[in-house]
């Protein structure tokens, strides 16, 4: 296996650091995510470039761009770490379920319920290491394309990819407001009653945003004023501060009494959709991922506040 490249190539850690820089197109943000100093990241990237004999990135103004060599390192890095993960999975399977890791990536809203499922699962398998990544739809699709995880959770799985798809939870999208919003005291509302409100929405490309826009278009409902915020958490706290209303998964309302949030009784809502757990069709899941998938499908709904969410849906549908 000895080649000129292998003798010059830096450590796997250097490749990992550069891939994080490439992901963020920023040394500063990569350093923050890796919990390293800016200088430490710069030094490791420079050492890797020196070892390979080619620059891996360029800076134009304040914009960092990858060179052709940089793109090649990233592509090969994904293949390299995927092979290492497969080795780790195979070794863990040989050991049974006493060791190994489980890698999950989820779109942002799923973070409100996934820890409730992971908690009991980790208590059943305490020796398993869990990696739990949260991102927007585009970021999770990128991770899926690069096979960076075992399982992925979407409310709108990408239809252009060959996936094994499992529906496991309803995902009602409710109209949500602050308890201090005057509309929260109304027992019945029409969409037209929201005309004076600012609708806080996720960015274009978000699964939730796509479902909302499709619903509004199908029902010929007009939106007068919107504000785009690229984080469900930021939207949630903006609504709590009565900066506007939003349409989000009813799972956001799990702690509604503590957060000061209410579901508005708007005719035609909630929008009914579902949560799915997926993985590439051609990929053989490691044993621990198979067990977690089985756990999600059989026990997931039983460890979530489904009674409260289903009651909210029933009451909302009864008003329509």
N, C-alpha and C positions, 0 to 999 in steps of 0.2 A: 504493500500500500504506500510505500515511500515515494513521494513525488517532490519536485522542486517547490510546488505551492504549499504542500503540507509542512515542509521544513521552514517556510517563511511565515506561514499563517499564524496570527496571534491566537489568543485563547478564545474559547467559546464565549466567555464573558464579554470580550471585546465585540464579537459579532452581535451578541444580544444587545449590548449598549447601542451599537450603531443602528440596529433595527428599530430600537425605540426612538432614536433621533429621526430616522426616516419616517416612522409612523406619525410623529408630531410635526415634522419639518421645523423643528426647533430644538436647539441644544438645551435651552433654559427649561422648556416644558418636560423634555426627556429627563433632565436632572431631577426635577421635582417628582416625577412619577417613580424614578428609581431611588429616590432618597439619597442622591449623591450631590456633590458640589458641581457647579458649572465647569470649573477647571478640571475636575476629575473626569467628567464625561468628555471634554475636549481632548484631554491627553490620551484617553483610550481610543478615541476615534482616530486621532493623529497617528498613534502607534499602528493601528490596523491598516491605515492608508499607506504608511511607510513600508509595512511588511509586504503589502501587495504591489507596491511600486506605482500606484495610480491614485489620483485624488478621488475621493468618494462623494464629495459634495462641493458646491460652490455657493457663495453668498452674493446676491445681487441686491444692493440696497439693504433692506431688512429681510429679504426673502431668501430662505435656504432652499436650494434645489439639488437634487441628486444628479450625479453624473451617470453615464452609461455603466461605469464600473460599480457605482453605488447601487443602481437598480439590480445588477447581476448579483451583488452580495446579498441584497434583501431577498431576492427570489431563491437563491441557494440556501440562505439561512432558514427560510420557511421549510424547505425540503429537509434540511439537516435536523432541525429541531423536531419536525414531524417524525422522522425516523427514530430519533432518541425517545420520543414519547411512546412510539409503538414498542420499542424495546422495553421501556419501563412497564407498559401495560402487560406485555407478554410475561415478564418476570413476575409481576404482581399476580397474574392468573395462575402461575405455577405455585405461588405461595398461598393460593386461596384468597380469602378476604381479610387476611390478617395484616396486609400492607397494600400500598398502592395509592394512586391519586385519582380524583374525579374532577374533571374540568367542565365547567358550565358557563355559557355566555347567554345573557338575557337582555332583551330590550328594556328600556328604562322603567316602564311602569311595573314590570314583573318584580322589581326589587321590593315592592310593597307586600308581596305574599311569599316569595320564594324562601326567605329565611325561616318562615313558619314550617315549611316542608323540610328544609335542610336540617333544622334543629333535631327533630325526632330521628331522622335518618342517621345523623352523625352520632346520636346516642346509641343507635343499634350497631353502628360500625365505628367505634371510637378510634381505631388505628388508621382510618383513611384520611388522607390529606385532601382538602377541598379547595379548588380555585374557582372563584365566583366573580366573573367579569360582567360589568354593566356598561351599556353603550346605546347610542341611537341605532336606528334600523340599519343605516348604511355601514356603521362600524361593525355590527354583529354579522352582517352579510359578508363583509371582508374577512372576518375571522372564520366564517363558515367556508368561504372559498379557499382559505389557506389551511383548512383542517387543523385549527389551533386548539379545538376543544372536543370533548366527547359528545355533548348534547347542547342544544340551543333552544331557547324559548322565544316564540313570536306570538303576536296576536294576528299577524297577517303574513304567513310564511311566503318567501319568494317563490313564485310559480314557475320561474324559468330554470330552476335547478332541480336535478333528480334527487328527491328527498323522501325518506321514510317519515311520515307525518302522523302524529298521534294527538287527537283532541282530548284534553283532560279537564278543562274548566270553562264555564261560561265567563264571558268578559263584557258585562253590560257597561256601556258608555253613558254616563249620567251627566245632566246639567248641574253644576256645583257652584255654590255661592257662599259668601260669608254669612254667618248668622246675623250680622249687623246690616246686611243688605235689606232694604225695604221689601224686596220681592220675596224674601224668606218667610214673610208673614202671610203670603197669599196661598190659598188652598188649591187654586187652579190657575194655570197660566197657559197662554198661547205663545207661539213663537214670536208673534208681533209684539207681545208685552215686553220682550227683551230689547227692543229697538234702541233704547237709551243706554244700554250697557256696552262696555268694551268686552269683546270676546277674546280671552287669552288663549293662544293656540301654540302648538309645537311648530317647528320649522317644516318646510316642504320636504317630503321624503319620509317623515315619521309615519309609522303604521297607523297610529291613532289619528293623526291629522288627515291621512288619506281616507280613513273610514268616515270621518266627520264630513269632509268635503263631498264624498260620494253620496252620503245620506242627504246633505243639504241640497245638492244638485238634483237628486232623484225626487225630493219633496218640493222642489222649487222654492226653497227658503232662502231669503236674502240676509246677508250679514252687513250691518251698517258700519261698524267700527271694530277693527281687530288689532291685536298687539301680538307679535311673534316673540316667543321666549323659548330658548333652546334647552330647557330643562324642566321636567315635570315637577321637580322639587321647588324650583323658582316660581313656577306657575302656582303651585299649591300655596306658597307663602304670600304670593301677590294677591291671591283670592282671599286668604285669611285677613289681609290688610285692606280688603274691600276695594282693590284697584280695578276689579272687573269680575266677570264670571268665566267659567271654563266648562269644557266637556272632556271629562277624563274617566278612566276606569272606576267603577264603583268601589274597587279595592282601596282607593285613596280615602274612602269614607270609613275605613275600618275603625279609626279612632276619632270619628267625627265630633263626638261630644267634647273631647279634649282639645281638638284642633279648632273648634269653632266653625266647622263647615256644615252645610246642609245641602240636601238634594232638592233642587227646585222641581215642583210638580208641573212640568211642561208637557203639553199634549204632544204625542209622537215620540217621546223619549221614555226610557233609555233606548239607545241603539244596541241591538243585540248582536254580539259577536262572540268569538271563542278564543281561548288560549291553546296553543299547540306546543308540544315538545317535538323536536325534529333532529335528524342526523342524516348525513349523506347515505343514499341507498346502498352504495357499493362498500361502505365501510363496516367492518366487523367490530362491534362494540366490545371493549374490554369487559371483563366479568363484573367489575364494580359499577360500570355505567349501565349494564343490563339490569343489575339489581336496583339501581336508582330509578331507572325508567319504570320498572315494575312497581316500585314504591310510589312514584308519582301517580301512575294510572290507577292504582288500587286504593291508596291511602291518602293521597293528596287532598281530595275534597274534605276528608274527615278531620284534618288538622287545621283547616282554615275556617274563618268566621262565615261559613256559607249560609247559615240560617239567617243572619242579619242581612247579607247581600241579597239572598233570594227573596226575603220579605220585602226589601226595598223595590226589587224588580216587580214582584206581584202587585204591590200597591201602585206603582207607576203605571203598569199595564192596565190595571183596573180603571184608571182615570182616563185612558185613551178611548 
